[in-house]
Amino acid sequence: MMRITTNWRSDLLNLVAAAIIALLIWAYANDRTRESVTAAGTVRFTVADPRAQYVEPSGSVSVTVEVRGSRRALERIEDELRNGVMLSSGKGDIPSAAGEHTIDLAEALAHEPAFAAMGVEIVRVRPESQRISVGTLATEQVPVTAVLPSAAVQGDIVVDPPVVAVTLPAEARAAVGALNVDAVVDTKNMEPGKPQQVDVDLRLPEALARWKELCRVVPPRGKVSFTLLATSGEAKLARVPVRLSVGPDAFARWDIAPAQGFDAVAGVVVTGPRAAIASIERGEFLPAAVVDVPESTLVRPGTVELPVTFWRLPEGVSVIDVAGTARGTAPRVTVRVAPRPESEPR
């Protein structure tokens, strides 16, 4: 009985040992068998110190790689490519010096640590090369300015933080001159007379739009505290010039102009966003009272009285009163009509 038990245990141990040896042989053969595979994925270029340099393109570059190696290594290579391979400047064949460089992708991947450690052979890469640009970054402290384009405030405007760190390409810094960061507040839905604290994005000048992806503002958001007095403004315009809208056929036949004393509308009161009102008061925007002259009114020489059909004003600005005109009605303008000499009957 004892001998039967001993033989049974011995046979079991032999079976287990044989299975382990077979598994090791299979793993060894699997690791040594050379196969080829073509795998699709992406590579992305990086810099060793992103605070001091940048590289373009900054996004992922699609590649197709034909590689030869063991089955296990190829599986890992496929995973690496699917997840995206990072190629850092200053390592392998990728330069770190500022300027334009053409990178041989097969060489770059062959020196990439994950690929090199697996002992694989890079047979072919499509595309074969990639043009990159390495540049330097500049960082400086920049004050933040609160911008409330459509509001008047009472007391001081407090910005937190008052100064931020801005990092941008050196060439961008040289191109914009004076650098500013704006905290723009939209006040259109706020109640006047109450203290306000608004959390806003901090904006760089539009001149930096070309380098937007490479610029950083730290911190990227700020708080603006103020007491809102009003969200709109009002102005009385002494004179608004009259402009006539005439069809080309009528203009060719008739000499049409405002009659004497009707070249402008007097005493026009307008209201709207304070920034837009200010642009009128400073002369940056020139308003006009547009009078449409229908061809049906041009039947004989003389004068015709027509209403103002359109006010040329900044967006959001409207007319609320005109001297000598009932509210809700358009002022009227006398227009002089005369035949052009070349169109008079002979």
FIGUSE-738127 format. One record per residue (C-alpha): x, y, z; residue in one letter; residue number from 1. Coordinates in steps of 0.25 Angstrom, whole numbers, plus 5000, padded with zeros to 4 digits. Each point is the difference from the previous one (the first is absolute). Layout:
+------+------+------+-----+-----+
|   xx |   yy |   zz | res |   n |
+------+------+------+-----+-----+
|    X |    Y |    Z |   a | NUM |
...
+------+------+------+-----+-----+
This chain:
+------+------+------+-----+-----+
|   xx |   yy |   zz | res |   n |
+------+------+------+-----+-----+
| 5000 | 5000 | 5000 |   m |   1 |
| 5011 | 5010 | 5004 |   m |   2 |
| 5007 | 4997 | 4986 |   r |   3 |
| 4988 | 5003 | 4992 |   i |   4 |
| 4998 | 5013 | 5007 |   t |   5 |
| 5015 | 5004 | 4998 |   t |   6 |
| 4999 | 4997 | 4985 |   n |   7 |
| 4988 | 5008 | 4999 |   w |   8 |
| 5006 | 5012 | 5006 |   r |   9 |
| 5013 | 4998 | 4991 |   s |  10 |
| 4992 | 4999 | 4988 |   d |  11 |
| 4992 | 5013 | 5003 |   l |  12 |
| 5013 | 5008 | 5003 |   l |  13 |
| 5006 | 4995 | 4987 |   n |  14 |
| 4988 | 5005 | 4992 |   l |  15 |
| 5000 | 5013 | 5007 |   v |  16 |
| 5015 | 5002 | 4997 |   a |  17 |
| 4998 | 4996 | 4985 |   a |  18 |
| 4989 | 5010 | 4999 |   a |  19 |
| 5009 | 5011 | 5006 |   i |  20 |
| 5011 | 4996 | 4990 |   i |  21 |
| 4991 | 5000 | 4988 |   a |  22 |
| 4994 | 5014 | 5004 |   l |  23 |
| 5015 | 5005 | 5002 |   l |  24 |
| 5004 | 4995 | 4986 |   i |  25 |
| 4987 | 5006 | 4994 |   w |  26 |
| 5003 | 5013 | 5006 |   a |  27 |
| 5014 | 5000 | 4996 |   y |  28 |
| 4997 | 4996 | 4986 |   a |  29 |
| 4989 | 5011 | 5000 |   n |  30 |
| 5010 | 5010 | 5004 |   d |  31 |
| 5010 | 4996 | 4990 |   r |  32 |
| 4992 | 4998 | 4988 |   t |  33 |
| 5001 | 5012 | 4991 |   r |  34 |
| 4988 | 5005 | 4993 |   e |  35 |
| 4996 | 5013 | 4993 |   s |  36 |
| 4988 | 5009 | 5002 |   v |  37 |
| 4995 | 5013 | 4995 |   t |  38 |
| 4993 | 5009 | 5011 |   a |  39 |
| 4993 | 5013 | 4999 |   a |  40 |
| 5001 | 5010 | 5012 |   g |  41 |
| 5005 | 5014 | 5003 |   t |  42 |
| 5013 | 5007 | 5005 |   v |  43 |
| 5001 | 5013 | 5007 |   r |  44 |
| 5012 | 5010 | 5001 |   f |  45 |
| 5003 | 5005 | 5014 |   t |  46 |
| 5011 | 5009 | 5006 |   v |  47 |
| 5008 | 4996 | 5013 |   a |  48 |
| 4996 | 5014 | 5007 |   d |  49 |
| 4987 | 5005 | 4995 |   p |  50 |
| 5002 | 5012 | 5008 |   r |  51 |
| 5011 | 5005 | 4992 |   a |  52 |
| 4998 | 4994 | 4986 |   q |  53 |
| 4988 | 4995 | 4991 |   y |  54 |
| 4999 | 4991 | 4988 |   v |  55 |
| 4991 | 5001 | 4988 |   e |  56 |
| 4992 | 4992 | 4995 |   p |  57 |
| 4995 | 4999 | 5015 |   s |  58 |
| 4989 | 4990 | 4996 |   g |  59 |
| 5001 | 4985 | 4997 |   s |  60 |
| 5005 | 4996 | 4986 |   v |  61 |
| 4995 | 4987 | 4994 |   s |  62 |
| 5010 | 4990 | 4996 |   v |  63 |
| 5000 | 4986 | 4994 |   t |  64 |
| 5012 | 4991 | 5005 |   v |  65 |
| 5004 | 4987 | 4994 |   e |  66 |
| 5008 | 4993 | 5011 |   v |  67 |
| 5007 | 4986 | 5002 |   r |  68 |
| 5002 | 4993 | 5013 |   g |  69 |
| 4995 | 4989 | 5009 |   s |  70 |
| 4985 | 4999 | 5001 |   r |  71 |
| 5000 | 5005 | 5014 |   r |  72 |
| 5008 | 5012 | 4997 |   a |  73 |
| 4991 | 5003 | 4988 |   l |  74 |
| 4988 | 5000 | 5009 |   e |  75 |
| 5006 | 5010 | 5009 |   r |  76 |
| 5004 | 5009 | 4988 |   i |  77 |
| 4986 | 5000 | 4995 |   e |  78 |
| 4995 | 5004 | 5014 |   d |  79 |
| 5011 | 5011 | 5001 |   e |  80 |
| 4995 | 5005 | 4986 |   l |  81 |
| 4986 | 5000 | 5003 |   r |  82 |
| 5002 | 5008 | 5013 |   n |  83 |
| 5009 | 5010 | 4993 |   g |  84 |
| 5016 | 5000 | 5000 |   v |  85 |
| 5006 | 5012 | 5007 |   m |  86 |
| 5013 | 5005 | 4992 |   l |  87 |
| 5008 | 5010 | 5009 |   s |  88 |
| 5009 | 5010 | 4994 |   s |  89 |
| 5014 | 4999 | 5005 |   g |  90 |
| 4999 | 4984 | 5000 |   k |  91 |
| 5005 | 4991 | 4989 |   g |  92 |
| 5000 | 5007 | 4987 |   d |  93 |
| 4990 | 5011 | 5003 |   i |  94 |
| 5008 | 5014 | 5002 |   p |  95 |
| 4996 | 5009 | 5011 |   s |  96 |
| 5006 | 5013 | 4994 |   a |  97 |
| 4991 | 5010 | 4995 |   a |  98 |
| 4996 | 5000 | 4986 |   g |  99 |
| 4994 | 4991 | 4989 |   e | 100 |
| 5004 | 4986 | 4999 |   h | 101 |
| 4996 | 4988 | 4992 |   t | 102 |
| 4999 | 4987 | 5008 |   i | 103 |
| 5002 | 4986 | 4994 |   d | 104 |
| 4989 | 4993 | 5007 |   l | 105 |
| 5006 | 4986 | 4999 |   a | 106 |
| 5013 | 5004 | 5006 |   e | 107 |
| 4992 | 5008 | 5011 |   a | 108 |
| 4991 | 4988 | 5003 |   l | 109 |
| 5012 | 4990 | 5000 |   a | 110 |
| 5007 | 5009 | 5011 |   h | 111 |
| 4987 | 5002 | 5008 |   e | 112 |
| 5002 | 4992 | 5014 |   p | 113 |
| 4988 | 4991 | 4999 |   a | 114 |
| 5003 | 4996 | 4986 |   f | 115 |
| 5015 | 4998 | 5002 |   a | 116 |
| 4998 | 4991 | 5013 |   a | 117 |
| 4991 | 4990 | 4992 |   m | 118 |
| 5011 | 4998 | 4990 |   g | 119 |
| 4991 | 5002 | 4988 |   v | 120 |
| 5004 | 5004 | 4986 |   e | 121 |
| 4993 | 5012 | 4994 |   i | 122 |
| 4999 | 4996 | 4985 |   v | 123 |
| 4992 | 5012 | 4995 |   r | 124 |
| 4992 | 5012 | 5004 |   v | 125 |
| 4989 | 5008 | 4993 |   r | 126 |
| 5002 | 5012 | 4999 |   p | 127 |
| 5015 | 4998 | 5000 |   e | 128 |
| 5003 | 5014 | 5006 |   s | 129 |
| 4994 | 5011 | 5008 |   q | 130 |
| 5003 | 5015 | 5000 |   r | 131 |
| 5001 | 5006 | 5014 |   i | 132 |
| 5002 | 5014 | 5005 |   s | 133 |
| 5007 | 5002 | 5014 |   v | 134 |
| 4998 | 5013 | 5006 |   g | 135 |
| 5003 | 5007 | 5013 |   t | 136 |
| 4990 | 5005 | 5010 |   l | 137 |
| 5000 | 5013 | 5008 |   a | 138 |
| 4993 | 5003 | 5013 |   t | 139 |
| 4997 | 5013 | 5007 |   e | 140 |
| 4991 | 5006 | 5010 |   q | 141 |
| 4988 | 5008 | 4994 |   v | 142 |
| 4990 | 5009 | 5007 |   p | 143 |
| 4985 | 4996 | 4998 |   v | 144 |
| 4990 | 5011 | 4995 |   t | 145 |
| 4985 | 4999 | 5003 |   a | 146 |
| 4992 | 5003 | 4988 |   v | 147 |
| 4985 | 5003 | 5002 |   l | 148 |
| 4996 | 5005 | 4986 |   p | 149 |
| 4985 | 5003 | 5002 |   s | 150 |
| 5000 | 5005 | 5014 |   a | 151 |
| 5003 | 5011 | 5010 |   a | 152 |
| 5005 | 4997 | 5014 |   v | 153 |
| 5000 | 5006 | 5013 |   q | 154 |
| 5013 | 5001 | 5008 |   g | 155 |
| 5012 | 4991 | 4997 |   d | 156 |
| 5001 | 4987 | 4991 |   i | 157 |
| 5008 | 4990 | 5007 |   v | 158 |
| 5007 | 4989 | 4992 |   v | 159 |
| 5005 | 4987 | 5007 |   d | 160 |
| 5011 | 4996 | 4996 |   p | 161 |
| 5005 | 5014 | 4996 |   p | 162 |
| 5012 | 4994 | 4993 |   v | 163 |
| 5002 | 4986 | 4992 |   v | 164 |
| 5011 | 4993 | 4994 |   a | 165 |
| 4999 | 4999 | 4985 |   v | 166 |
| 5009 | 4990 | 4992 |   t | 167 |
| 5000 | 5001 | 4985 |   l | 168 |
| 5010 | 4998 | 4988 |   p | 169 |
| 5011 | 5010 | 5000 |   a | 170 |
| 4996 | 5004 | 4985 |   e | 171 |
| 4986 | 5003 | 5005 |   a | 172 |
| 5005 | 5008 | 5011 |   r | 173 |
| 5008 | 5008 | 4990 |   a | 174 |
| 4988 | 5002 | 4991 |   a | 175 |
| 4990 | 5006 | 5010 |   v | 176 |
| 5008 | 5011 | 5007 |   g | 177 |
| 4993 | 5004 | 5012 |   a | 178 |
| 4993 | 4988 | 5007 |   l | 179 |
| 4987 | 5000 | 5007 |   n | 180 |
| 4990 | 4990 | 5006 |   v | 181 |
| 4986 | 5004 | 5001 |   d | 182 |
| 4989 | 4995 | 5009 |   a | 183 |
| 4987 | 5003 | 4992 |   v | 184 |
| 4987 | 5001 | 5008 |   v | 185 |
| 4986 | 4998 | 4993 |   d | 186 |
| 4991 | 5009 | 5009 |   t | 187 |
| 4987 | 4999 | 4991 |   k | 188 |
| 4992 | 4991 | 5010 |   n | 189 |
| 5006 | 5007 | 5013 |   m | 190 |
| 4991 | 5008 | 5009 |   e | 191 |
| 5006 | 5015 | 5002 |   p | 192 |
| 5003 | 5005 | 5014 |   g | 193 |
| 5005 | 4987 | 5006 |   k | 194 |
| 5014 | 4995 | 5002 |   p | 195 |
| 5004 | 4989 | 4990 |   q | 196 |
| 5011 | 4990 | 5000 |   q | 197 |
| 5002 | 4993 | 4987 |   v | 198 |
| 5009 | 4988 | 4996 |   d | 199 |
| 5006 | 5002 | 4986 |   v | 200 |
| 5010 | 4994 | 4990 |   d | 201 |
| 5012 | 5009 | 4998 |   l | 202 |
| 5002 | 5004 | 4986 |   r | 203 |
| 5013 | 5003 | 4992 |   l | 204 |
| 5000 | 5010 | 4988 |   p | 205 |
| 4994 | 4995 | 4987 |   e | 206 |
| 5013 | 5003 | 4994 |   a | 207 |
| 5005 | 4987 | 5007 |   l | 208 |
| 4989 | 4991 | 4993 |   a | 209 |
| 5010 | 4994 | 4991 |   r | 210 |
| 5008 | 4994 | 5012 |   w | 211 |
| 4987 | 4997 | 5009 |   k | 212 |
| 5004 | 4986 | 5002 |   e | 213 |
| 5014 | 5003 | 5004 |   l | 214 |
| 4996 | 5011 | 5010 |   c | 215 |
| 4997 | 4998 | 5015 |   r | 216 |
| 4994 | 5009 | 5010 |   v | 217 |
| 5002 | 4996 | 5015 |   v | 218 |
| 4991 | 5000 | 5006 |   p | 219 |
| 4990 | 5000 | 4988 |   p | 220 |
| 4988 | 5006 | 5008 |   r | 221 |
| 4998 | 5012 | 5009 |   g | 222 |
| 4990 | 5007 | 5008 |   k | 223 |
| 4995 | 5014 | 4998 |   v | 224 |
| 4992 | 5007 | 5011 |   s | 225 |
| 4993 | 5013 | 4998 |   f | 226 |
| 4986 | 5008 | 5003 |   t | 227 |
| 4992 | 5001 | 4987 |   l | 228 |
| 4994 | 5014 | 4998 |   l | 229 |
| 4994 | 4998 | 4986 |   a | 230 |
| 5001 | 4991 | 4988 |   t | 231 |
| 4996 | 5010 | 4990 |   s | 232 |
| 5002 | 5014 | 4996 |   g | 233 |
| 4993 | 5012 | 4993 |   e | 234 |
| 5005 | 5011 | 4991 |   a | 235 |
| 4993 | 5012 | 4993 |   k | 236 |
| 5006 | 5003 | 4986 |   l | 237 |
| 4998 | 5014 | 4995 |   a | 238 |
| 5000 | 4996 | 4986 |   r | 239 |
| 4999 | 4986 | 4992 |   v | 240 |
| 5004 | 5002 | 4986 |   p | 241 |
| 4989 | 4995 | 4989 |   v | 242 |
| 5004 | 4990 | 4990 |   r | 243 |
| 4991 | 4997 | 4988 |   l | 244 |
| 4998 | 4986 | 4995 |   s | 245 |
| 4997 | 5000 | 4985 |   v | 246 |
| 5000 | 4990 | 4989 |   g | 247 |
| 5010 | 5000 | 4989 |   p | 248 |
| 4989 | 5003 | 4989 |   d | 249 |
| 4994 | 5011 | 5008 |   a | 250 |
| 5014 | 5006 | 5003 |   f | 251 |
| 5003 | 5000 | 4985 |   a | 252 |
| 4988 | 5008 | 4997 |   r | 253 |
| 4998 | 5009 | 5011 |   w | 254 |
| 5009 | 5009 | 5009 |   d | 255 |
| 4995 | 4997 | 5014 |   i | 256 |
| 5005 | 5007 | 5013 |   a | 257 |
| 4994 | 5005 | 5013 |   p | 258 |
| 4993 | 5013 | 4999 |   a | 259 |
| 5007 | 5012 | 5007 |   q | 260 |
| 4999 | 4999 | 5015 |   g | 261 |
| 4997 | 4985 | 4999 |   f | 262 |
| 5015 | 4994 | 4999 |   d | 263 |
| 4999 | 4995 | 5014 |   a | 264 |
| 4990 | 4996 | 5011 |   v | 265 |
| 5002 | 5009 | 5013 |   a | 266 |
| 4998 | 4996 | 5014 |   g | 267 |
| 5001 | 4985 | 4999 |   v | 268 |
| 5001 | 4992 | 5014 |   v | 269 |
| 5006 | 4986 | 4999 |   v | 270 |
| 5002 | 4989 | 5011 |   t | 271 |
| 5008 | 4987 | 5000 |   g | 272 |
| 5012 | 4993 | 5005 |   p | 273 |
| 5009 | 5011 | 5007 |   r | 274 |
| 5012 | 4996 | 4991 |   a | 275 |
| 4992 | 5002 | 4987 |   a | 276 |
| 4995 | 5013 | 5005 |   i | 277 |
| 5014 | 5004 | 5003 |   a | 278 |
| 5005 | 4997 | 4986 |   s | 279 |
| 4989 | 5009 | 4995 |   i | 280 |
| 5004 | 5011 | 5010 |   e | 281 |
| 5015 | 4999 | 4996 |   r | 282 |
| 4997 | 5000 | 4985 |   g | 283 |
| 5005 | 4986 | 4998 |   e | 284 |
| 4986 | 4996 | 4994 |   f | 285 |
| 4993 | 5010 | 4991 |   l | 286 |
| 4984 | 4998 | 5001 |   p | 287 |
| 4991 | 5003 | 4989 |   a | 288 |
| 4985 | 5002 | 4997 |   a | 289 |
| 4997 | 4992 | 4987 |   v | 290 |
| 4989 | 5004 | 4992 |   v | 291 |
| 4995 | 4990 | 4989 |   d | 292 |
| 4995 | 5007 | 4987 |   v | 293 |
| 4991 | 4991 | 4993 |   p | 294 |
| 5000 | 5002 | 4985 |   e | 295 |
| 4985 | 5001 | 5000 |   s | 296 |
| 5001 | 5014 | 5006 |   t | 297 |
| 5009 | 5005 | 4989 |   l | 298 |
| 4989 | 5004 | 4990 |   v | 299 |
| 5003 | 5015 | 4999 |   r | 300 |
| 5011 | 5011 | 5004 |   p | 301 |
| 4997 | 5006 | 5013 |   g | 302 |
| 5001 | 4996 | 5015 |   t | 303 |
| 4994 | 4988 | 5007 |   v | 304 |
| 4999 | 4997 | 5015 |   e | 305 |
| 5005 | 4986 | 5004 |   l | 306 |
| 5002 | 4994 | 5014 |   p | 307 |
| 5013 | 4995 | 5006 |   v | 308 |
| 5000 | 4985 | 4997 |   t | 309 |
| 5012 | 4995 | 5007 |   f | 310 |
| 5010 | 5005 | 5010 |   w | 311 |
| 5015 | 4996 | 4998 |   r | 312 |
| 5004 | 4998 | 5014 |   l | 313 |
| 5010 | 4990 | 5008 |   p | 314 |
| 4994 | 4987 | 5003 |   e | 315 |
| 4991 | 5000 | 5012 |   g | 316 |
| 4998 | 5016 | 4999 |   v | 317 |
| 4986 | 5005 | 4997 |   s | 318 |
| 4993 | 5014 | 4999 |   v | 319 |
| 4990 | 5003 | 5011 |   i | 320 |
| 4997 | 5015 | 4997 |   d | 321 |
| 5001 | 5010 | 4989 |   v | 322 |
| 4998 | 5015 | 5002 |   a | 323 |
| 4987 | 5004 | 4994 |   g | 324 |
| 4995 | 4986 | 4997 |   t | 325 |
| 4990 | 4992 | 5008 |   a | 326 |
| 5005 | 4988 | 5007 |   r | 327 |
| 4999 | 4987 | 4991 |   g | 328 |
| 4999 | 5008 | 4987 |   t | 329 |
| 5011 | 5002 | 4990 |   a | 330 |
| 5005 | 5014 | 4997 |   p | 331 |
| 4997 | 5005 | 4986 |   r | 332 |
| 5010 | 5006 | 4990 |   v | 333 |
| 4998 | 5009 | 4988 |   t | 334 |
| 5007 | 4995 | 4988 |   v | 335 |
| 5002 | 5008 | 4987 |   r | 336 |
| 4999 | 4993 | 4987 |   v | 337 |
| 5005 | 5006 | 4987 |   a | 338 |
| 5002 | 4994 | 4986 |   p | 339 |
| 5015 | 4998 | 4996 |   r | 340 |
| 5003 | 5009 | 4988 |   p | 341 |
| 5004 | 4988 | 4991 |   e | 342 |
| 4986 | 4994 | 5003 |   s | 343 |
| 4992 | 5012 | 4996 |   e | 344 |
| 4991 | 4998 | 4988 |   p | 345 |
| 5006 | 5008 | 4988 |   r | 346 |
+------+------+------+-----+-----+
